[in-house]
Amino acid sequence: MEFTNRGASQPAVAHPSTNNKQNRWKDGPKWLRITWVILLFSVTIVVAALTITLYLGGPKEYKQVNPDQQQAVFLTNGQVYFGKIKSINSRYVDLRGVYYLNVNQQVQPNQETDKDKAQNNISLVKLGCELHGPSDQMLINRDQVTFWENLKDDGQVAKAVTEWVKQNPNGQKCQTSS
């Protein structure tokens, strides 16, 4: 073995198969190389655009909330709550100034009224004076919301809320009972 030429530079011998591939790329038509570059660039742009679109999402649902109007939030269990949606996202709906419907049904209708026409007394109740003493805010799990909608100012619920606010300018007064 000879070790005297260790530091001397010798030309590198390329592997025949890699040299052949490089030549094929360089020897191919120029339009094919340009097409490949454009194709790779286009795919990169499409993937980046798709990633940004999925990350940022499409049209935001919270932009549909009219802050000047009341909203009705319909839940999967059939309950409906009214108030103003403060924020909404994929996890929850933040509802403030909450009202709900209370239905008082007569157990035994009067003899004068037909049994098929038993009267239901429906009233709008402000959240806050229930036994558990909730605050006037609900964070509703988004999975429990079937849909929500903006309410017109001239609808019965919006009118009832406006009337309630006029009758209670200092807010709700809960009566304590033992």
OpenMM code with the backbone's topology and positions (N, CA, C; nanometers):
from openmm import Vec3, app, unit

residues = "MET GLU PHE THR ASN ARG GLY ALA SER GLN PRO ALA VAL ALA HIS PRO SER THR ASN ASN LYS GLN ASN ARG TRP LYS ASP GLY PRO LYS TRP LEU ARG ILE THR TRP VAL ILE LEU LEU PHE SER VAL THR ILE VAL VAL ALA ALA LEU THR ILE THR LEU TYR LEU GLY GLY PRO LYS GLU TYR LYS GLN VAL ASN PRO ASP GLN GLN GLN ALA VAL PHE LEU THR ASN GLY GLN VAL TYR PHE GLY LYS ILE LYS SER ILE ASN SER ARG TYR VAL ASP LEU ARG GLY VAL TYR TYR LEU ASN VAL ASN GLN GLN VAL GLN PRO ASN GLN GLU THR ASP LYS ASP LYS ALA GLN ASN ASN ILE SER LEU VAL LYS LEU GLY CYS GLU LEU HIS GLY PRO SER ASP GLN MET LEU ILE ASN ARG ASP GLN VAL THR PHE TRP GLU ASN LEU LYS ASP ASP GLY GLN VAL ALA LYS ALA VAL THR GLU TRP VAL LYS GLN ASN PRO ASN GLY GLN LYS CYS GLN THR SER SER".split()
positions = [
    Vec3(0.0827, -0.1177, 0.0000),
    Vec3(0.0000, 0.0000, 0.0000),
    Vec3(0.0867, 0.1234, 0.0000),
    Vec3(0.0371, 0.2158, -0.0718),
    Vec3(0.1127, 0.3394, -0.0821),
    Vec3(0.0342, 0.4509, -0.0156),
    Vec3(0.1013, 0.5168, 0.0805),
    Vec3(0.0357, 0.6233, 0.1546),
    Vec3(0.0948, 0.7591, 0.1215),
    Vec3(0.1777, 0.7703, 0.0252),
    Vec3(0.2454, 0.8963, -0.0041),
    Vec3(0.1540, 0.9972, -0.0715),
    Vec3(0.0532, 0.9533, -0.1412),
    Vec3(-0.0366, 1.0451, -0.2111),
    Vec3(-0.1646, 1.0747, -0.1327),
    Vec3(-0.1583, 1.0648, -0.0053),
    Vec3(-0.2781, 1.0864, 0.0750),
    Vec3(-0.3331, 1.2267, 0.0610),
    Vec3(-0.2551, 1.3257, 0.0629),
    Vec3(-0.3013, 1.4634, 0.0590),
    Vec3(-0.3261, 1.5123, -0.0812),
    Vec3(-0.2816, 1.4426, -0.1781),
    Vec3(-0.2979, 1.4889, -0.3158),
    Vec3(-0.4434, 1.4754, -0.3574),
    Vec3(-0.4878, 1.5725, -0.4308),
    Vec3(-0.6274, 1.5673, -0.4757),
    Vec3(-0.6350, 1.4834, -0.6003),
    Vec3(-0.7312, 1.3969, -0.6000),
    Vec3(-0.7535, 1.3121, -0.7149),
    Vec3(-0.8940, 1.3393, -0.7653),
    Vec3(-0.9124, 1.3304, -0.8942),
    Vec3(-1.0467, 1.3563, -0.9447),
    Vec3(-1.1440, 1.2518, -0.8926),
    Vec3(-1.2615, 1.3009, -0.8500),
    Vec3(-1.3639, 1.2101, -0.7979),
    Vec3(-1.4292, 1.1383, -0.9143),
    Vec3(-1.4477, 1.0117, -0.8972),
    Vec3(-1.5123, 0.9321, -0.9997),
    Vec3(-1.6592, 0.9204, -0.9606),
    Vec3(-1.7467, 0.9702, -1.0477),
    Vec3(-1.8896, 0.9656, -1.0202),
    Vec3(-1.9426, 0.8282, -1.0492),
    Vec3(-2.0422, 0.7918, -0.9749),
    Vec3(-2.1079, 0.6640, -0.9975),
    Vec3(-2.1784, 0.6717, -1.1313),
    Vec3(-2.1659, 0.5717, -1.2126),
    Vec3(-2.2207, 0.5798, -1.3482),
    Vec3(-2.3710, 0.6027, -1.3512),
    Vec3(-2.4477, 0.5486, -1.2572),
    Vec3(-2.5931, 0.5631, -1.2649),
    Vec3(-2.6363, 0.7056, -1.2303),
    Vec3(-2.5715, 0.7734, -1.1314),
    Vec3(-2.6089, 0.9109, -1.0984),
    Vec3(-2.5654, 1.0053, -1.2093),
    Vec3(-2.4538, 0.9808, -1.2687),
    Vec3(-2.4076, 1.0648, -1.3781),
    Vec3(-2.5044, 1.0547, -1.4956),
    Vec3(-2.5561, 0.9372, -1.5203),
    Vec3(-2.6478, 0.9145, -1.6295),
    Vec3(-2.7801, 0.9885, -1.6053),
    Vec3(-2.8303, 0.9891, -1.4797),
    Vec3(-2.9546, 1.0598, -1.4465),
    Vec3(-2.9378, 1.2104, -1.4642),
    Vec3(-2.8263, 1.2622, -1.4204),
    Vec3(-2.8027, 1.4055, -1.4363),
    Vec3(-2.7970, 1.4421, -1.5833),
    Vec3(-2.7370, 1.3609, -1.6622),
    Vec3(-2.7286, 1.3889, -1.8059),
    Vec3(-2.8667, 1.3842, -1.8700),
    Vec3(-2.9507, 1.2911, -1.8259),
    Vec3(-3.0842, 1.2826, -1.8816),
    Vec3(-3.1620, 1.4107, -1.8534),
    Vec3(-3.1488, 1.4642, -1.7335),
    Vec3(-3.2194, 1.5883, -1.6972),
    Vec3(-3.1677, 1.7039, -1.7814),
    Vec3(-3.0376, 1.7117, -1.7956),
    Vec3(-2.9788, 1.8219, -1.8728),
    Vec3(-2.9986, 1.8021, -2.0231),
    Vec3(-3.0000, 1.6783, -2.0670),
    Vec3(-3.0136, 1.6514, -2.2096),
    Vec3(-3.1581, 1.6578, -2.2581),
    Vec3(-3.2542, 1.6566, -2.1639),
    Vec3(-3.3951, 1.6570, -2.2029),
    Vec3(-3.4343, 1.7912, -2.2626),
    Vec3(-3.5525, 1.7973, -2.3222),
    Vec3(-3.5963, 1.9229, -2.3830),
    Vec3(-3.6156, 2.0307, -2.2764),
    Vec3(-3.5864, 2.1528, -2.3126),
    Vec3(-3.5928, 2.2656, -2.2197),
    Vec3(-3.7367, 2.2903, -2.1743),
    Vec3(-3.8325, 2.2728, -2.2649),
    Vec3(-3.9726, 2.2963, -2.2289),
    Vec3(-4.0196, 2.2014, -2.1195),
    Vec3(-3.9640, 2.0796, -2.1154),
    Vec3(-4.0002, 1.9830, -2.0132),
    Vec3(-3.9482, 2.0277, -1.8764),
    Vec3(-3.8268, 2.0780, -1.8737),
    Vec3(-3.7712, 2.1287, -1.7474),
    Vec3(-3.8513, 2.2478, -1.6973),
    Vec3(-3.8883, 2.3380, -1.7872),
    Vec3(-3.9667, 2.4559, -1.7479),
    Vec3(-4.1042, 2.4124, -1.6978),
    Vec3(-4.1642, 2.3152, -1.7644),
    Vec3(-4.2951, 2.2646, -1.7229),
    Vec3(-4.2882, 2.2055, -1.5828),
    Vec3(-4.1838, 2.1270, -1.5544),
    Vec3(-4.1682, 2.0684, -1.4214),
    Vec3(-4.1508, 2.1762, -1.3145),
    Vec3(-4.0728, 2.2757, -1.3419),
    Vec3(-4.0513, 2.3838, -1.2448),
    Vec3(-4.1830, 2.4575, -1.2191),
    Vec3(-4.2565, 2.4887, -1.3256),
    Vec3(-4.3850, 2.5585, -1.3102),
    Vec3(-4.4840, 2.4712, -1.2334),
    Vec3(-4.4862, 2.3420, -1.2648),
    Vec3(-4.5762, 2.2504, -1.1963),
    Vec3(-4.5442, 2.2427, -1.0475),
    Vec3(-4.4189, 2.2274, -1.0120),
    Vec3(-4.3794, 2.2218, -0.8712),
    Vec3(-4.4102, 2.3529, -0.7990),
    Vec3(-4.3858, 2.4644, -0.8642),
    Vec3(-4.4153, 2.5945, -0.8059),
    Vec3(-4.5656, 2.6094, -0.7842),
    Vec3(-4.6462, 2.5685, -0.8817),
    Vec3(-4.7924, 2.5788, -0.8710),
    Vec3(-4.8460, 2.4912, -0.7586),
    Vec3(-4.7958, 2.3693, -0.7474),
    Vec3(-4.8395, 2.2797, -0.6404),
    Vec3(-4.8049, 2.3393, -0.5043),
    Vec3(-4.6877, 2.3986, -0.4929),
    Vec3(-4.6477, 2.4624, -0.3676),
    Vec3(-4.7421, 2.5764, -0.3321),
    Vec3(-4.7772, 2.6580, -0.4291),
    Vec3(-4.8690, 2.7705, -0.4055),
    Vec3(-5.0065, 2.7188, -0.3633),
    Vec3(-5.0578, 2.6164, -0.4307),
    Vec3(-5.1899, 2.5613, -0.3975),
    Vec3(-5.1899, 2.5032, -0.2564),
    Vec3(-5.0862, 2.4293, -0.2195),
    Vec3(-5.0783, 2.3716, -0.0853),
    Vec3(-5.0707, 2.4819, 0.0201),
    Vec3(-4.9913, 2.5854, -0.0060),
    Vec3(-4.9826, 2.6964, 0.0889),
    Vec3(-5.1166, 2.7681, 0.1020),
    Vec3(-5.1853, 2.7927, -0.0083),
    Vec3(-5.3154, 2.8599, -0.0043),
    Vec3(-5.4187, 2.7755, 0.0692),
    Vec3(-5.4189, 2.6461, 0.0452),
    Vec3(-5.5123, 2.5572, 0.1124),
    Vec3(-5.4858, 2.5535, 0.2625),
    Vec3(-5.3600, 2.5500, 0.3007),
    Vec3(-5.3239, 2.5499, 0.4417),
    Vec3(-5.3700, 2.6790, 0.5093),
    Vec3(-5.3469, 2.7913, 0.4460),
    Vec3(-5.3889, 2.9202, 0.5028),
    Vec3(-5.5405, 2.9271, 0.5131),
    Vec3(-5.6103, 2.8818, 0.4108),
    Vec3(-5.7567, 2.8842, 0.4122),
    Vec3(-5.8126, 2.7967, 0.5234),
    Vec3(-5.7582, 2.6773, 0.5398),
    Vec3(-5.8056, 2.5892, 0.6457),
    Vec3(-5.7717, 2.6441, 0.7834),
    Vec3(-5.6575, 2.7053, 0.7971),
    Vec3(-5.6162, 2.7590, 0.9263),
    Vec3(-5.7009, 2.8795, 0.9649),
    Vec3(-5.7182, 2.9717, 0.8728),
    Vec3(-5.7934, 3.0931, 0.9036),
    Vec3(-5.9434, 3.0731, 0.8918),
    Vec3(-5.9859, 2.9695, 0.8238),
    Vec3(-6.1279, 2.9394, 0.8118),
    Vec3(-6.1931, 3.0222, 0.7034),
    Vec3(-6.3169, 2.9888, 0.6801),
    Vec3(-6.3957, 3.0597, 0.5805),
    Vec3(-6.4611, 3.1813, 0.6431),
    Vec3(-6.5823, 3.2128, 0.5995),
    Vec3(-6.6512, 3.3274, 0.6567),
    Vec3(-6.6787, 3.3041, 0.8051),
    Vec3(-6.6524, 3.4037, 0.8850),
    Vec3(-6.6675, 3.3919, 1.0291),
    Vec3(-6.8139, 3.4092, 1.0685),
    Vec3(-6.8618, 3.3172, 1.1506),
    Vec3(-7.0016, 3.3194, 1.1925),
    Vec3(-7.0314, 3.4417, 1.2783),
    Vec3(-6.9342, 3.4853, 1.3578),
    Vec3(-6.9595, 3.5986, 1.4466),
    Vec3(-6.9879, 3.7269, 1.3693),
    Vec3(-6.9486, 3.7336, 1.2437),
    Vec3(-6.9783, 3.8523, 1.1631),
    Vec3(-7.1270, 3.8617, 1.1306),
    Vec3(-7.1987, 3.7503, 1.1437),
    Vec3(-7.3424, 3.7490, 1.1169),
    Vec3(-7.4239, 3.7989, 1.2358),
    Vec3(-7.3633, 3.8093, 1.3540),
    Vec3(-7.4336, 3.8560, 1.4730),
    Vec3(-7.4536, 4.0067, 1.4621),
    Vec3(-7.5795, 4.0496, 1.4715),
    Vec3(-7.6104, 4.1926, 1.4715),
    Vec3(-7.6077, 4.2397, 1.6172),
    Vec3(-7.5093, 4.3207, 1.6567),
    Vec3(-7.4969, 4.3596, 1.7976),
    Vec3(-7.6097, 4.4508, 1.8457),
    Vec3(-7.6867, 4.5080, 1.7534),
    Vec3(-7.7967, 4.5963, 1.7914),
    Vec3(-7.9271, 4.5202, 1.8155),
    Vec3(-7.9286, 4.3923, 1.7871),
    Vec3(-8.0505, 4.3133, 1.8009),
    Vec3(-8.0319, 4.2010, 1.9017),
    Vec3(-8.1454, 4.1473, 1.9471),
    Vec3(-8.1462, 4.0283, 2.0315),
    Vec3(-8.1272, 3.9065, 1.9408),
    Vec3(-8.0768, 3.7987, 1.9991),
    Vec3(-8.0637, 3.6739, 1.9264),
    Vec3(-8.1396, 3.5638, 2.0007),
    Vec3(-8.1872, 3.4661, 1.9265),
    Vec3(-8.2471, 3.3457, 1.9830),
    Vec3(-8.1500, 3.2317, 1.9575),
    Vec3(-8.1193, 3.1556, 2.0625),
    Vec3(-8.0284, 3.0420, 2.0526),
    Vec3(-8.1085, 2.9157, 2.0813),
    Vec3(-8.1189, 2.8286, 1.9827),
    Vec3(-8.1965, 2.7058, 1.9932),
    Vec3(-8.1021, 2.5902, 2.0236),
    Vec3(-8.1327, 2.5169, 2.1306),
    Vec3(-8.0464, 2.4075, 2.1738),
    Vec3(-8.1005, 2.2735, 2.1265),
    Vec3(-8.0140, 2.1735, 2.1290),
    Vec3(-8.0511, 2.0403, 2.0823),
    Vec3(-8.1579, 1.9756, 2.1707),
    Vec3(-8.1718, 2.0194, 2.2956),
    Vec3(-8.2719, 1.9611, 2.3857),
    Vec3(-8.4070, 2.0314, 2.3759),
    Vec3(-8.4223, 2.1247, 2.2826),
    Vec3(-8.5495, 2.1925, 2.2623),
    Vec3(-8.5616, 2.3257, 2.3339),
    Vec3(-8.4707, 2.3578, 2.4226),
    Vec3(-8.4764, 2.4855, 2.4934),
    Vec3(-8.4340, 2.5988, 2.4008),
    Vec3(-8.4878, 2.7169, 2.4290),
    Vec3(-8.4525, 2.8361, 2.3537),
    Vec3(-8.4164, 2.9454, 2.4537),
    Vec3(-8.3047, 3.0103, 2.4311),
    Vec3(-8.2631, 3.1222, 2.5143),
    Vec3(-8.2519, 3.2457, 2.4260),
    Vec3(-8.2859, 3.3603, 2.4844),
    Vec3(-8.2815, 3.4867, 2.4134),
    Vec3(-8.1833, 3.5781, 2.4848),
    Vec3(-8.1164, 3.6609, 2.4094),
    Vec3(-8.0219, 3.7558, 2.4655),
    Vec3(-7.9360, 3.8106, 2.3533),
    Vec3(-7.8214, 3.8635, 2.3913),
    Vec3(-7.7275, 3.9165, 2.2927),
    Vec3(-7.6027, 3.8291, 2.2919),
    Vec3(-7.5674, 3.7833, 2.1736),
    Vec3(-7.4470, 3.7016, 2.1593),
    Vec3(-7.3267, 3.7949, 2.1628),
    Vec3(-7.2453, 3.7769, 2.2655),
    Vec3(-7.1242, 3.8585, 2.2809),
    Vec3(-7.0131, 3.8064, 2.1910),
    Vec3(-6.9977, 3.6748, 2.1874),
    Vec3(-6.8987, 3.6129, 2.0991),
    Vec3(-6.9456, 3.4726, 2.0653),
    Vec3(-6.8943, 3.4237, 1.9534),
    Vec3(-6.9303, 3.2902, 1.9080),
    Vec3(-6.8096, 3.2322, 1.8344),
    Vec3(-6.7798, 3.1065, 1.8634),
    Vec3(-6.6705, 3.0393, 1.7930),
    Vec3(-6.7029, 2.8913, 1.7835),
    Vec3(-6.6075, 2.8105, 1.7470),
    Vec3(-6.6334, 2.6678, 1.7263),
    Vec3(-6.6538, 2.5928, 1.8577),
    Vec3(-6.6198, 2.6523, 1.9712),
    Vec3(-6.6321, 2.5840, 2.1000),
    Vec3(-6.7551, 2.6254, 2.1797),
    Vec3(-6.7901, 2.7538, 2.1773),
    Vec3(-6.9019, 2.7984, 2.2597),
    Vec3(-6.9669, 2.9241, 2.2034),
    Vec3(-7.0873, 2.9510, 2.2565),
    Vec3(-7.1616, 3.0737, 2.2282),
    Vec3(-7.1729, 3.1476, 2.3611),
    Vec3(-7.1279, 3.2723, 2.3657),
    Vec3(-7.1346, 3.3550, 2.4858),
    Vec3(-7.2593, 3.4427, 2.4745),
    Vec3(-7.3614, 3.4107, 2.5539),
    Vec3(-7.4894, 3.4823, 2.5503),
    Vec3(-7.5033, 3.5657, 2.6761),
    Vec3(-7.5359, 3.6932, 2.6595),
    Vec3(-7.5515, 3.7863, 2.7725),
    Vec3(-7.6925, 3.8429, 2.7729),
    Vec3(-7.7375, 3.8909, 2.8901),
    Vec3(-7.8728, 3.9448, 2.9014),
    Vec3(-7.9741, 3.8366, 2.8674),
    Vec3(-7.9666, 3.7242, 2.9387),
    Vec3(-8.0364, 3.6018, 2.9003),
    Vec3(-8.1814, 3.5998, 2.9503),
    Vec3(-8.2702, 3.5600, 2.8608),
    Vec3(-8.4115, 3.5372, 2.8908),
    Vec3(-8.4490, 3.3996, 2.8385),
    Vec3(-8.5534, 3.3422, 2.8952),
    Vec3(-8.6047, 3.2155, 2.8449),
    Vec3(-8.7563, 3.2144, 2.8619),
    Vec3(-8.8212, 3.1208, 2.7937),
    Vec3(-8.9665, 3.1106, 2.8004),
    Vec3(-9.0066, 3.0179, 2.9139),
    Vec3(-9.1090, 3.0602, 2.9882),
    Vec3(-9.1657, 2.9778, 3.0940),
    Vec3(-9.3092, 2.9471, 3.0543),
    Vec3(-9.3412, 2.8202, 3.0436),
    Vec3(-9.4757, 2.7786, 3.0044),
    Vec3(-9.5462, 2.7231, 3.1265),
    Vec3(-9.6539, 2.7890, 3.1671),
    Vec3(-9.7375, 2.7414, 3.2769),
    Vec3(-9.8624, 2.6794, 3.2165),
    Vec3(-9.8733, 2.5498, 3.2311),
    Vec3(-9.9858, 2.4783, 3.1734),
    Vec3(-10.0823, 2.4414, 3.2850),
    Vec3(-10.2109, 2.4609, 3.2586),
    Vec3(-10.3114, 2.4252, 3.3582),
    Vec3(-10.3168, 2.2736, 3.3704),
    Vec3(-10.3151, 2.2264, 3.4944),
    Vec3(-10.3214, 2.0832, 3.5169),
    Vec3(-10.4620, 2.0324, 3.4875),
    Vec3(-10.5618, 2.1016, 3.5435),
    Vec3(-10.7007, 2.0667, 3.5161),
    Vec3(-10.7711, 2.1904, 3.4614),
    Vec3(-10.8108, 2.1867, 3.3355),
    Vec3(-10.8773, 2.3024, 3.2777),
    Vec3(-11.0137, 2.3257, 3.3429),
    Vec3(-11.0588, 2.4497, 3.3371),
    Vec3(-11.1906, 2.4848, 3.3897),
    Vec3(-11.2980, 2.4113, 3.3117),
    Vec3(-11.4129, 2.3949, 3.3753),
    Vec3(-11.5252, 2.3286, 3.3090),
    Vec3(-11.5740, 2.4093, 3.1897),
    Vec3(-11.5599, 2.5444, 3.1971),
    Vec3(-11.6085, 2.6295, 3.0897),
    Vec3(-11.5234, 2.6180, 2.9633),
    Vec3(-11.3970, 2.5905, 2.9811),
    Vec3(-11.3091, 2.5822, 2.8643),
    Vec3(-11.3041, 2.4396, 2.8127),
    Vec3(-11.2948, 2.4271, 2.6856),
    Vec3(-11.2865, 2.2961, 2.6227),
    Vec3(-11.1520, 2.2326, 2.6586),
    Vec3(-11.1509, 2.1043, 2.6837),
    Vec3(-11.0262, 2.0367, 2.7218),
    Vec3(-10.9220, 2.0439, 2.6112),
    Vec3(-10.9653, 2.0485, 2.4847),
    Vec3(-10.8699, 2.0580, 2.3748),
    Vec3(-10.8076, 2.1959, 2.3648),
    Vec3(-10.8727, 2.2930, 2.4262),
    Vec3(-10.8227, 2.4304, 2.4185),
    Vec3(-10.7680, 2.4765, 2.5538),
    Vec3(-10.7061, 2.3868, 2.6261),
    Vec3(-10.6483, 2.4232, 2.7552),
    Vec3(-10.5439, 2.5316, 2.7337),
    Vec3(-10.5527, 2.6343, 2.8143),
    Vec3(-10.4689, 2.7515, 2.7938),
    Vec3(-10.3293, 2.7303, 2.8514),
    Vec3(-10.2330, 2.7775, 2.7765),
    Vec3(-10.0949, 2.7812, 2.8238),
    Vec3(-10.0588, 2.9266, 2.8461),
    Vec3(-10.0068, 2.9557, 2.9628),
    Vec3(-9.9565, 3.0899, 2.9898),
    Vec3(-9.8070, 3.0894, 2.9637),
    Vec3(-9.7660, 3.1638, 2.8632),
    Vec3(-9.6250, 3.1719, 2.8286),
    Vec3(-9.5728, 3.3076, 2.8733),
    Vec3(-9.4636, 3.3055, 2.9462),
    Vec3(-9.4035, 3.4311, 2.9914),
    Vec3(-9.2529, 3.4273, 2.9658),
    Vec3(-9.1985, 3.5452, 2.9503),
    Vec3(-9.0550, 3.5595, 2.9301),
    Vec3(-8.9902, 3.5853, 3.0656),
    Vec3(-8.8914, 3.5052, 3.1018),
    Vec3(-8.8279, 3.5132, 3.2332),
    Vec3(-8.6832, 3.5560, 3.2165),
    Vec3(-8.6396, 3.6505, 3.2995),
    Vec3(-8.5007, 3.6958, 3.3002),
    Vec3(-8.4181, 3.5993, 3.3833),
    Vec3(-8.3068, 3.5541, 3.3292),
    Vec3(-8.2175, 3.4633, 3.4007),
    Vec3(-8.1516, 3.5369, 3.5163),
    Vec3(-8.1466, 3.4722, 3.6324),
    Vec3(-8.0730, 3.5302, 3.7435),
    Vec3(-8.1337, 3.5050, 3.8793),
    Vec3(-8.2641, 3.4864, 3.8902),
    Vec3(-8.3275, 3.4663, 4.0207),
    Vec3(-8.3639, 3.3204, 4.0466),
    Vec3(-8.3124, 3.2292, 3.9683),
    Vec3(-8.3389, 3.0883, 3.9907),
    Vec3(-8.2716, 3.0428, 4.1208),
    Vec3(-8.3090, 2.9247, 4.1653),
    Vec3(-8.2612, 2.8709, 4.2926),
    Vec3(-8.1086, 2.8699, 4.3021),
    Vec3(-8.0412, 2.8358, 4.1939),
    Vec3(-7.8946, 2.8264, 4.1973),
    Vec3(-7.8270, 2.9617, 4.1783),
    Vec3(-7.9021, 3.0691, 4.1506),
    Vec3(-7.8479, 3.2049, 4.1432),
    Vec3(-7.7453, 3.2274, 4.0344),
    Vec3(-7.7805, 3.1999, 3.9093),
    Vec3(-7.6817, 3.2183, 3.8023),
    Vec3(-7.6567, 3.3656, 3.7713),
    Vec3(-7.5398, 3.3936, 3.7156),
    Vec3(-7.5127, 3.5285, 3.6665),
    Vec3(-7.5826, 3.5446, 3.5320),
    Vec3(-7.5858, 3.6649, 3.4833),
    Vec3(-7.6604, 3.6948, 3.3605),
    Vec3(-7.5737, 3.6704, 3.2367),
    Vec3(-7.5148, 3.5534, 3.2320),
    Vec3(-7.4313, 3.5145, 3.1190),
    Vec3(-7.4378, 3.3633, 3.1042),
    Vec3(-7.4428, 3.3179, 2.9802),
    Vec3(-7.4385, 3.1740, 2.9539),
    Vec3(-7.3296, 3.1460, 2.8521),
    Vec3(-7.2436, 3.0525, 2.8845),
    Vec3(-7.1474, 3.0001, 2.7876),
    Vec3(-7.2023, 2.8643, 2.7459),
    Vec3(-7.2568, 2.8594, 2.6262),
    Vec3(-7.3246, 2.7396, 2.5783),
    Vec3(-7.2291, 2.6619, 2.4890),
    Vec3(-7.2140, 2.5334, 2.5196),
    Vec3(-7.1289, 2.4474, 2.4390),
    Vec3(-7.1810, 2.4484, 2.2956),
    Vec3(-7.0948, 2.4754, 2.2012),
    Vec3(-7.1358, 2.4900, 2.0607),
    Vec3(-7.1996, 2.3625, 2.0067),
    Vec3(-7.1606, 2.2469, 2.0607),
    Vec3(-7.2193, 2.1201, 2.0174),
    Vec3(-7.3666, 2.1095, 2.0549),
    Vec3(-7.4109, 2.1883, 2.1547),
    Vec3(-7.5496, 2.1837, 2.1999),
    Vec3(-7.6389, 2.2827, 2.1261),
    Vec3(-7.5805, 2.3656, 2.0404),
    Vec3(-7.6569, 2.4666, 1.9677),
    Vec3(-7.6981, 2.4105, 1.8323),
    Vec3(-7.8312, 2.4058, 1.8099),
    Vec3(-7.8811, 2.3620, 1.6799),
    Vec3(-7.8644, 2.4743, 1.5797),
    Vec3(-7.9126, 2.5935, 1.6168),
    Vec3(-7.8938, 2.7124, 1.5342),
    Vec3(-7.9247, 2.8346, 1.6180),
    Vec3(-7.8925, 2.9485, 1.5670),
    Vec3(-7.9255, 3.0753, 1.6316),
    Vec3(-7.9705, 3.1716, 1.5229),
    Vec3(-8.0400, 3.2783, 1.5643),
    Vec3(-8.0862, 3.3765, 1.4667),
    Vec3(-8.0985, 3.5135, 1.5309),
    Vec3(-8.0800, 3.6170, 1.4506),
    Vec3(-8.1043, 3.7540, 1.4943),
    Vec3(-8.2545, 3.7760, 1.4985),
    Vec3(-8.3023, 3.8503, 1.5979),
    Vec3(-8.4453, 3.8772, 1.6114),
    Vec3(-8.4760, 4.0197, 1.5662),
    Vec3(-8.5885, 4.0360, 1.5022),
    Vec3(-8.6332, 4.1691, 1.4611),
    Vec3(-8.6748, 4.2490, 1.5842),
    Vec3(-8.6581, 4.3795, 1.5761),
    Vec3(-8.6951, 4.4660, 1.6883),
    Vec3(-8.8456, 4.4693, 1.7113),
    Vec3(-8.9245, 4.4402, 1.6076),
    Vec3(-9.0692, 4.4453, 1.6240),
    Vec3(-9.1313, 4.3087, 1.6547),
    Vec3(-9.0495, 4.2081, 1.6821),
    Vec3(-9.0997, 4.0762, 1.7199),
    Vec3(-9.1477, 4.0756, 1.8641),
    Vec3(-9.2278, 3.9770, 1.9002),
    Vec3(-9.2849, 3.9703, 2.0350),
    Vec3(-9.1782, 3.9572, 2.1431),
    Vec3(-9.0744, 3.8777, 2.1186),
    Vec3(-8.9695, 3.8596, 2.2196),
    Vec3(-8.8912, 3.9888, 2.2393),
    Vec3(-8.8512, 4.0535, 2.1302),
    Vec3(-8.7754, 4.1788, 2.1413),
    Vec3(-8.8592, 4.2863, 2.2113),
    Vec3(-8.9871, 4.2923, 2.1804),
    Vec3(-9.0760, 4.3889, 2.2473),
    Vec3(-9.0879, 4.3570, 2.3965),
    Vec3(-9.0991, 4.2282, 2.4308),
    Vec3(-9.1097, 4.1887, 2.5716),
    Vec3(-8.9811, 4.2221, 2.6474),
    Vec3(-8.8674, 4.2023, 2.5850),
    Vec3(-8.7391, 4.2367, 2.6497),
    Vec3(-8.7311, 4.3875, 2.6715),
    Vec3(-8.7674, 4.4647, 2.5700),
    Vec3(-8.7658, 4.6112, 2.5821),
    Vec3(-8.8593, 4.6562, 2.6939),
    Vec3(-8.9762, 4.5965, 2.7029),
    Vec3(-9.0726, 4.6301, 2.8087),
    Vec3(-9.0173, 4.5932, 2.9456),
    Vec3(-8.9526, 4.4769, 2.9559),
    Vec3(-8.8949, 4.4345, 3.0833),
    Vec3(-8.7875, 4.5335, 3.1292),
    Vec3(-8.7039, 4.5768, 3.0354),
    Vec3(-8.5972, 4.6726, 3.0695),
    Vec3(-8.6578, 4.8047, 3.1158),
    Vec3(-8.7666, 4.8490, 3.0515),
    Vec3(-8.8339, 4.9739, 3.0938),
    Vec3(-8.8915, 4.9605, 3.2342),
    Vec3(-8.9483, 4.8454, 3.2642),
    Vec3(-9.0087, 4.8238, 3.3957),
    Vec3(-8.9047, 4.8018, 3.5047),
    Vec3(-8.7851, 4.7621, 3.4686),
    Vec3(-8.6778, 4.7345, 3.5658),
    Vec3(-8.5519, 4.8130, 3.5290),
    Vec3(-8.5550, 4.9449, 3.5412),
    Vec3(-8.4393, 5.0252, 3.4983),
    Vec3(-8.3126, 4.9991, 3.5802),
    Vec3(-8.3287, 4.9516, 3.7037),
    Vec3(-8.2120, 4.9243, 3.7889),
    Vec3(-8.1722, 4.7779, 3.7870),
    Vec3(-8.2257, 4.7032, 3.6955),
    Vec3(-8.1921, 4.5621, 3.6859),
    Vec3(-8.2886, 4.4751, 3.7641),
    Vec3(-8.2595, 4.3498, 3.7683),
    Vec3(-8.3473, 4.2515, 3.8306),
    Vec3(-8.3317, 4.2508, 3.9815),
    Vec3(-8.4447, 4.2450, 4.0512),
    Vec3(-8.4446, 4.2355, 4.1971),
    Vec3(-8.4973, 4.0983, 4.2349),
    Vec3(-8.4100, 4.0173, 4.2891),
    Vec3(-8.4491, 3.8825, 4.3285),
    Vec3(-8.5008, 3.8846, 4.4720),
    Vec3(-8.6117, 3.8155, 4.4958),
    Vec3(-8.6646, 3.8049, 4.6311),
    Vec3(-8.6037, 3.6820, 4.6965),
    Vec3(-8.5577, 3.6995, 4.8168),
    Vec3(-8.4984, 3.5867, 4.8892),
    Vec3(-8.6077, 3.5123, 4.9640),
    Vec3(-8.6027, 3.3833, 4.9580),
    Vec3(-8.6971, 3.3013, 5.0332),
    Vec3(-8.6211, 3.1915, 5.1028),
    Vec3(-8.6716, 3.1523, 5.2157),
    Vec3(-8.6006, 3.0485, 5.2924),
    Vec3(-8.6678, 2.9161, 5.2772),
] * unit.nanometer
topology = app.Topology()
chain = topology.addChain("A")
for resn in residues:
    res = topology.addResidue(resn, chain)
    for name in ("N", "CA", "C"):
        topology.addAtom(name, app.Element.getBySymbol(name[0]), res)
